[in-house]
Amino acid sequence: MTTTTEAMRTAMQRYVELVDAGDVEGILALYADDARVEDPVGTPPLIGRTAIERFYQKGLGRNKVHARLTGPVRVAGNCAAMPFRIELEWGGQPCTIMVIDVMEFNEDGRFQSMKAYWGVDNLELR
């Protein structure tokens, strides 16, 4: 089964909605069991459901996070990319991170990999 462009766009938009809602279980349902997350790119990748769940529990469990798309989802082949904004507390201080996430989809339409492109230049303390 090939994942359609529309299905990939919908999954990406849903991901941002779930991050905004702090819904870790909903986010995990979008991932393949053997998925890989690199957030941010350049850090050691997290592989598998348990490691990915810990990552989201840590990031969303202690914070009220607000997330929203800042541009359209782009699809090419079995990958999709999107720019979005995350507002949260970092070390006890409110901040905004401008991110571009790139997801690779598997045959079942789930995220096989996620790479988050952001760095200190994309982190704004408020």
Solvent accessible surface area in square Angstrom, and as a share of the most:
residue,aa,sasa,rsa
1,M,160,0.72
2,T,118,0.69
3,T,21,0.12
4,T,84,0.49
5,T,59,0.34
6,E,112,0.50
7,A,46,0.36
8,M,4,0.02
9,R,86,0.31
10,T,72,0.42
11,A,14,0.11
12,M,0,0.00
13,Q,77,0.34
14,R,113,0.41
15,Y,7,0.03
16,V,7,0.04
17,E,94,0.42
18,L,6,0.03
19,V,7,0.04
20,D,48,0.25
21,A,73,0.56
22,G,34,0.33
23,D,55,0.28
24,V,13,0.07
25,E,108,0.48
26,G,18,0.18
27,I,0,0.00
28,L,2,0.01
29,A,62,0.48
30,L,34,0.17
31,Y,3,0.01
32,A,5,0.04
33,D,92,0.48
34,D,94,0.49
35,A,0,0.00
36,R,105,0.38
37,V,0,0.00
38,E,25,0.11
39,D,36,0.19
40,P,32,0.20
41,V,59,0.34
42,G,71,0.69
43,T,52,0.30
44,P,114,0.72
45,P,48,0.30
46,L,55,0.27
47,I,104,0.53
48,G,15,0.15
49,R,86,0.31
50,T,90,0.52
51,A,17,0.14
52,I,1,0.00
53,E,57,0.26
54,R,151,0.55
55,F,58,0.24
56,Y,9,0.03
57,Q,82,0.36
58,K,135,0.57
59,G,32,0.31
60,L,20,0.10
61,G,54,0.52
62,R,192,0.70
63,N,40,0.21
64,K,128,0.54
65,V,6,0.03
66,H,91,0.41
67,A,10,0.07
68,R,135,0.49
69,L,51,0.25
70,T,57,0.33
71,G,22,0.22
72,P,88,0.55
73,V,10,0.05
74,R,133,0.49
75,V,35,0.20
76,A,77,0.60
77,G,71,0.68
78,N,75,0.39
79,C,43,0.26
80,A,2,0.02
81,A,27,0.21
82,M,1,0.00
83,P,27,0.17
84,F,4,0.01
85,R,60,0.22
86,I,29,0.15
87,E,42,0.19
88,L,25,0.12
89,E,90,0.41
90,W,116,0.41
91,G,87,0.83
92,G,62,0.60
93,Q,76,0.34
94,P,56,0.35
95,C,0,0.00
96,T,3,0.02
97,I,9,0.04
98,M,79,0.35
99,V,7,0.04
100,I,86,0.43
101,D,2,0.01
102,V,43,0.25
103,M,0,0.00
104,E,66,0.29
105,F,5,0.02
106,N,36,0.19
107,E,114,0.51
108,D,99,0.52
109,G,22,0.21
110,R,78,0.28
111,F,1,0.00
112,Q,50,0.22
113,S,18,0.12
114,M,1,0.01
115,K,81,0.34
116,A,1,0.01
117,Y,101,0.38
118,W,48,0.17
119,G,28,0.27
120,V,127,0.73
121,D,140,0.72
122,N,57,0.29
123,L,42,0.21
124,E,105,0.47
125,L,97,0.48
126,R,129,0.47
